Amino acid sequence: MIRLADLTAWGEICKSDFMTLRISATETVRRFSELMNRVRYRGESFVVERGGKPICEILPALPPKFSGRDLADLLRSLPKPDEEYLAGVEKLAAKQSTVAESRWPR
């Protein structure tokens, strides 16, 4: 929960550049959860600075432009490979060396 007192203190730490707020890396670490909530629920963006220079930007993720359904539809629309192509793939697969059994327990 953001209190009015926090917003006042925040104004001293962040410099506003239109809709993007600038914040120090140190303050980002201290308020990371709050920043994530502001990005997710308010659509705010932040430029993280170290030594007064921008190093990265935290902003809302864009919705995917190509969904899994779009991929499935595309794959269904492609022509089926011919027998010669499939035989070539099988031949190459047979030549691949086998991977050693993992020593890591499962």
C-alpha positions as CSV (number, residue, x, y, z in Angstrom):
1,M,0.0,0.0,0.0
2,I,1.4,3.4,-1.0
3,R,0.9,6.2,1.5
4,L,0.8,9.9,0.7
5,A,4.0,10.3,2.8
6,D,5.7,7.6,0.6
7,L,4.6,9.5,-2.5
8,T,6.2,12.7,-1.2
9,A,9.4,11.0,-0.3
10,W,9.3,9.2,-3.7
11,G,9.2,12.5,-5.5
12,E,12.5,13.4,-3.9
13,I,14.1,10.2,-5.2
14,C,12.5,9.9,-8.7
15,K,12.7,12.4,-11.4
16,S,9.8,12.4,-13.8
17,D,10.4,12.5,-17.6
18,F,6.9,12.6,-19.0
19,M,5.4,9.2,-18.2
20,T,8.7,7.5,-17.4
21,L,10.1,7.9,-13.9
22,R,13.8,7.8,-13.2
23,I,15.0,5.9,-10.1
24,S,18.4,5.0,-8.7
25,A,19.5,1.3,-8.7
26,T,19.7,1.4,-4.9
27,E,16.1,2.7,-4.6
28,T,15.0,0.1,-7.1
29,V,16.3,-2.7,-4.9
30,R,14.6,-1.2,-1.9
31,R,11.2,-0.8,-3.6
32,F,11.3,-3.6,-6.1
33,S,7.9,-5.2,-5.2
34,E,6.2,-1.8,-5.2
35,L,7.7,-1.0,-8.6
36,M,6.4,-4.3,-10.0
37,N,3.0,-3.5,-8.8
38,R,3.1,0.0,-10.2
39,V,4.2,-1.4,-13.6
40,R,1.6,-4.1,-13.6
41,Y,-1.5,-2.3,-12.3
42,R,-0.8,1.3,-13.3
43,G,1.2,0.8,-16.5
44,E,4.0,3.0,-15.2
45,S,7.6,2.8,-16.6
46,F,10.9,3.4,-14.8
47,V,14.4,4.1,-16.0
48,V,16.9,2.7,-13.5
49,E,20.0,4.8,-13.1
50,R,23.4,4.0,-11.7
51,G,25.6,7.0,-11.0
52,G,23.0,9.2,-12.7
53,K,23.3,7.3,-16.0
54,P,20.5,5.1,-17.3
55,I,21.3,1.4,-17.2
56,C,17.9,-0.3,-17.9
57,E,14.2,0.3,-18.2
58,I,11.4,-1.4,-16.3
59,L,8.1,-1.2,-18.3
60,P,4.9,-3.2,-18.9
61,A,5.3,-6.3,-21.0
62,L,3.7,-6.1,-24.4
63,P,1.1,-8.7,-25.3
64,P,2.4,-11.4,-27.5
65,K,2.0,-10.6,-31.2
66,F,2.0,-14.2,-32.2
67,S,0.0,-16.7,-30.1
68,G,0.4,-20.5,-29.8
69,R,-2.9,-20.8,-31.7
70,D,-1.4,-18.6,-34.5
71,L,1.6,-20.9,-34.6
72,A,-0.5,-24.1,-34.8
73,D,-2.6,-22.6,-37.6
74,L,0.5,-21.6,-39.5
75,L,2.0,-25.1,-39.1
76,R,-1.3,-26.7,-40.3
77,S,-1.3,-24.4,-43.4
78,L,2.2,-25.4,-44.5
79,P,2.6,-28.1,-47.2
80,K,3.4,-31.5,-45.9
81,P,7.0,-32.7,-46.5
82,D,7.5,-35.2,-49.2
83,E,8.9,-38.8,-48.6
84,E,12.3,-37.9,-49.9
85,Y,12.6,-35.1,-47.4
86,L,11.4,-37.3,-44.5
87,A,13.9,-40.1,-45.5
88,G,16.7,-37.5,-45.5
89,V,15.8,-36.3,-42.0
90,E,15.6,-39.9,-40.7
91,K,19.0,-40.7,-42.3
92,L,20.6,-37.6,-40.6
93,A,18.9,-38.5,-37.3
94,A,20.4,-42.0,-37.4
95,K,23.9,-40.6,-37.8
96,Q,23.6,-38.4,-34.7
97,S,25.7,-39.7,-31.7
98,T,23.8,-40.7,-28.7
99,V,23.9,-38.5,-25.6
100,A,25.6,-40.0,-22.5
101,E,23.3,-40.9,-19.6
102,S,23.1,-38.1,-17.1
103,R,25.0,-38.6,-13.8
104,W,22.5,-36.4,-12.1
105,P,19.8,-38.2,-10.1
106,R,16.2,-37.9,-11.3
